[in-house]
Amino acid sequence: MDNILVTGGAGFIGSHTVVELLNAGYGVVVIDNLVNSSMESLERVKKITGKSVKFYQADLLNMEALQNIFEEENISSVIHFAGLKAVGESCKIPLAYFNNNITGTINLLMAMEKYNVKSLVFSSSATVYGKPESVPISEDFPLSVSNPYGRTKLIIEDMLRDIYKADTSWNIALLRYFNPIGAHESGEIGENPNGIPNNLLPYVSKVAIGELEAVNVFGNDYDTPDGTGVRDYIHVVDLAEGHIKALEKLTSNPGLVTYNLGTGTGYSVLEIIHNFEKACGKKIPYKITERRPGDIDMCYANPEKAKKELGWEAKRDIDKMCEDAWRWQSKYPKGF
């Protein structure tokens, strides 16, 4: 049986995508170094789906381990999630981000080329649009970045465009995610950041269970209806389903294709806090603090291209995103 290799498959988006892959009947092999993820997530995946995955604990910087996987497993396609992903941290340790995200990807691509696996779904990000001139954001907008994390995504996108130009036998989908939140509705897997969360929703969840004191709202003087930053939040399961659609698309030899995965609706930080209050039935204290460097006013997708070409659209609304995130958080307050 052909297998899909999922790099970073024990992480937040990775584990939810593995569930959808297994449910769709794919064989799955996961490589993950567990730096920001947990083996337990794959145990839970098994609990949810009744199916297990082949797991390799290894780093993409380890070329030998990578080649071993391609030797041992019948890999037909790769979904590449593995990477460091905190914007703030990337500004402090850019070199670690460049080494991990870019060198790791180069190793992966070299192994793929060596074993003639030329089908790839790449986990990119809406950060490649920088500070967009207008919203909603379409795939043909100019690209620029405002932090090292975003730069690694854009450099990898550029590399993939160059590789495809040089060898059109590759089929590559660049998926630009907006802001994934929520959790699997079973409450068994969800976002499980180490230490203090960098992203809004896990932070709000931790305040809701009393682990953190108050949500820091970074700036309330943005050019938005309530002054707080507006983002396009997408349910992680909708996002995972987008990867299945992208994989299907690659079987028709489309070459290199790019899609936004978002809902097309923006919510402000305060709207997210209030929706979460509804889901958990309690007040969530917050305090307004300084803006963070590199943050932008508004960012939401025009998701029409994915709808038209992949037959995919986000179905789960903000209430569902908050309910599912709260179910996971309250069921497993300590995460994995």
C-alpha positions in Angstrom: 0.0 0.0 0.0 1.2 3.5 -0.8 1.8 5.7 2.3 1.6 9.4 2.9 4.6 10.6 4.9 3.5 13.3 7.3 6.3 15.4 8.8 5.4 16.9 12.1 2.5 14.5 12.3 2.3 14.5 16.1 1.7 18.3 16.2 -1.5 20.2 16.4 -2.4 20.4 12.7 -0.5 17.3 11.9 -2.4 15.0 14.3 -5.8 16.3 13.1 -4.7 15.7 9.5 -3.5 12.2 10.3 -7.0 11.5 11.6 -8.6 12.7 8.4 -6.1 10.7 6.3 -6.8 7.5 8.2 -10.5 8.1 8.0 -10.2 8.5 4.2 -8.4 5.2 3.9 -4.7 6.3 3.4 -1.7 4.6 4.9 0.2 7.0 7.1 3.8 7.3 8.2 4.8 10.0 10.7 8.1 11.6 11.3 8.3 14.0 14.3 11.2 15.1 16.6 8.6 15.7 19.4 10.2 19.1 20.2 6.8 20.8 20.3 4.5 17.8 20.2 3.8 14.6 22.0 3.7 10.9 21.2 0.5 10.8 23.1 -1.3 12.6 20.3 -0.7 9.6 18.0 -2.0 7.3 20.7 -5.2 9.4 20.8 -5.4 9.3 17.0 -5.5 5.6 17.3 -8.3 5.8 19.9 -10.3 8.1 17.6 -9.8 6.2 14.3 -9.2 2.6 15.5 -6.1 2.6 13.2 -2.4 3.1 13.9 0.3 4.9 12.1 4.0 4.0 11.6 5.9 6.5 13.7 9.6 7.5 13.4 11.0 9.8 16.1 13.6 11.7 14.1 14.6 15.1 12.9 14.5 16.4 9.3 18.1 17.6 10.0 19.0 13.9 10.2 19.5 12.9 6.5 20.2 9.3 7.4 16.9 8.9 9.3 15.0 10.4 6.4 16.6 8.2 3.8 15.8 5.2 6.0 12.1 6.1 5.9 12.1 6.4 2.1 13.9 3.0 1.9 11.6 1.2 4.3 8.2 2.7 3.5 6.4 2.9 0.3 5.9 6.7 0.2 3.8 8.2 -2.6 3.3 11.7 -1.2 4.5 13.9 1.5 2.6 16.4 3.7 5.2 18.7 5.2 4.1 20.3 8.5 7.4 20.0 10.5 8.8 23.4 11.6 9.3 25.9 14.4 6.3 28.3 14.3 6.4 31.0 16.9 6.6 34.5 15.4 8.0 36.2 18.6 10.6 33.5 19.2 11.7 33.6 15.6 12.6 37.3 16.1 14.9 36.3 19.0 16.5 33.2 17.5 16.3 33.6 13.7 19.2 31.4 13.0 17.6 28.4 14.8 14.5 29.0 12.6 16.4 29.2 9.4 18.4 26.1 10.2 15.4 24.0 11.4 12.8 25.1 8.8 14.9 25.7 5.7 17.7 23.1 6.1 15.1 20.5 7.3 13.0 21.2 4.2 16.1 21.0 1.9 16.9 17.6 3.4 13.4 16.4 2.9 13.3 17.6 -0.7 16.7 15.9 -1.5 15.4 12.6 0.0 12.2 12.9 -2.0 14.1 13.6 -5.2 16.5 10.7 -4.6 13.6 8.3 -4.1 11.5 9.8 -6.9 8.6 11.0 -4.7 7.5 14.2 -6.3 4.1 14.9 -4.7 4.1 17.4 -1.9 1.6 19.3 0.2 3.5 22.2 1.9 2.2 23.8 5.1 2.7 27.5 4.3 1.1 30.5 6.0 -0.8 33.7 5.5 2.3 35.4 7.0 3.8 35.4 3.4 1.4 38.2 2.6 3.2 40.5 5.0 1.0 43.6 5.7 -1.6 43.3 2.9 -2.7 46.5 1.1 -6.4 45.3 1.4 -8.6 42.5 2.6 -9.8 39.9 1.7 -6.4 38.4 0.6 -6.2 36.5 -2.7 -3.5 34.1 -3.7 -2.1 36.5 -6.3 -1.4 39.3 -3.8 2.2 40.4 -3.5 4.3 38.5 -1.0 6.5 39.9 1.7 7.2 39.1 5.3 7.7 40.9 8.6 9.4 38.3 10.8 11.9 35.4 10.4 9.3 32.7 10.8 7.4 34.2 7.9 10.6 34.4 6.0 11.2 30.7 6.3 7.8 30.0 4.8 8.4 32.4 1.9 11.9 31.1 1.2 10.5 27.5 1.1 7.7 28.6 -1.2 10.3 30.3 -3.5 12.5 27.1 -3.4 9.5 25.0 -4.4 8.6 27.3 -7.2 12.2 27.1 -8.5 12.3 23.3 -8.2 9.0 23.0 -10.1 10.4 25.4 -12.9 13.4 23.2 -13.2 11.5 19.9 -13.1 7.8 20.0 -14.0 7.3 16.3 -13.0 6.7 17.6 -9.5 3.2 18.2 -8.2 3.2 20.6 -5.3 0.4 22.3 -3.3 1.3 25.4 -1.3 -1.4 25.8 1.4 -1.5 29.2 3.1 -3.2 28.8 6.4 -4.9 31.6 8.2 -5.3 31.0 12.0 -6.1 27.4 13.0 -8.0 27.0 16.3 -10.5 24.5 17.8 -9.9 20.8 18.4 -11.2 17.4 17.3 -14.8 17.1 18.5 -14.0 14.0 20.5 -12.0 16.2 22.8 -9.1 13.7 22.6 -6.7 15.8 20.6 -6.1 19.6 20.4 -3.5 22.3 20.7 -0.9 21.4 23.3 1.7 24.1 23.4 4.8 23.8 25.7 4.9 26.4 28.4 3.1 29.7 27.9 1.1 29.6 24.7 2.1 32.0 21.8 -1.3 31.8 20.1 -4.4 33.5 21.2 -6.8 30.6 21.6 -4.7 28.3 23.7 -3.9 31.3 25.9 -7.6 32.1 26.3 -8.3 28.4 27.2 -5.6 28.5 29.9 -7.1 31.6 31.4 -10.6 29.9 31.3 -9.3 26.9 33.3 -7.6 29.3 35.8 -4.0 28.3 34.8 -3.2 31.9 33.6 -4.5 35.1 35.1 -5.7 37.2 32.2 -5.4 37.3 28.4 -3.0 39.9 27.1 -4.6 41.8 24.3 -1.7 43.3 22.4 -2.9 46.7 21.3 -6.3 48.2 21.0 -5.5 51.1 18.7 -5.5 49.1 15.4 -7.6 50.3 12.5 -10.4 47.8 13.1 -14.0 48.0 14.5 -13.0 47.5 18.1 -9.3 48.5 17.9 -8.0 44.9 18.4 -6.4 42.8 15.6 -8.7 41.0 13.2 -7.8 37.5 12.0 -9.3 34.7 10.0 -9.8 31.8 12.4 -10.3 28.4 10.9 -11.3 25.2 12.6 -8.4 22.8 12.6 -10.6 19.9 11.3 -11.7 22.1 8.3 -8.0 22.8 7.7 -7.2 19.1 7.9 -9.9 18.3 5.4 -8.3 20.9 3.1 -5.1 18.8 3.0 -7.1 15.7 1.9 -8.6 17.7 -1.0 -5.1 19.0 -1.9 -3.7 15.5 -2.0 -6.6 14.4 -4.3 -5.8 17.4 -6.5 -2.2 16.4 -6.8 -3.2 13.1 -8.4 -4.5 15.0 -11.4 -0.9 16.4 -12.1 -1.8 20.1 -11.7 1.9 21.1 -11.3 2.4 23.8 -8.7 -0.8 25.2 -7.1 -1.4 27.6 -4.3 -4.4 27.9 -2.1 -5.6 30.0 0.9 -7.2 27.9 3.6 -9.3 30.3 5.6 -13.0 31.1 6.2 -13.1 34.5 4.6 -14.4 36.0 7.8 -12.3 38.1 10.2 -12.8 38.1 14.0 -11.2 40.5 16.4 -9.3 39.4 19.5 -12.2 40.7 21.7 -14.8 38.8 19.6 -12.8 35.6 20.1 -12.6 36.2 23.9 -16.4 36.8 24.0 -17.2 33.8 21.9 -15.0 31.7 24.2 -16.9 33.1 27.2 -20.1 31.8 25.7 -18.5 28.3 25.1 -17.2 27.9 28.6 -19.9 29.8 30.5 -17.5 32.2 32.4 -16.0 35.6 32.2 -12.5 35.7 30.8 -10.4 38.6 32.3 -8.1 40.4 29.8 -5.8 43.4 29.9 -4.7 45.7 27.1 -0.9 45.8 26.6 1.6 47.1 24.1 1.4 46.1 20.5 3.7 43.3 19.4 6.3 44.2 16.8 5.3 42.8 13.4 1.6 42.5 14.1 -0.8 43.8 11.5 -4.4 45.3 11.7 -6.4 42.9 9.6 -5.9 39.7 7.9 -8.5 37.4 6.4 -8.7 35.2 3.3 -10.5 35.2 0.1 -11.2 31.4 0.1 -12.9 31.3 -3.4 -10.0 29.6 -5.3 -9.9 26.6 -2.9 -13.7 26.3 -3.2 -13.6 26.4 -7.0 -10.6 24.2 -7.6 -10.5 21.8 -4.6 -14.2 21.7 -3.8 -13.3 22.6 -0.3 -14.7 25.2 2.1 -14.6 25.8 5.8 -17.9 24.6 7.4 -17.4 25.0 11.1 -18.3 28.4 12.6 -16.7 30.4 15.4 -19.1 28.9 18.0 -18.0 25.4 17.0 -14.3 26.4 17.1 -14.6 27.7 20.7 -16.8 24.8 21.9 -14.4 22.2 20.6 -11.4 24.0 22.0 -13.1 24.3 25.3 -14.1 20.6 25.3 -10.4 19.6 24.7 -9.1 22.0 27.3 -11.6 21.1 30.1 -11.3 17.3 29.4 -7.5 17.5 29.5 -6.5 20.6 31.4 -2.8 19.5 31.5 -2.9 18.7 27.7 -1.2 15.4 26.9 
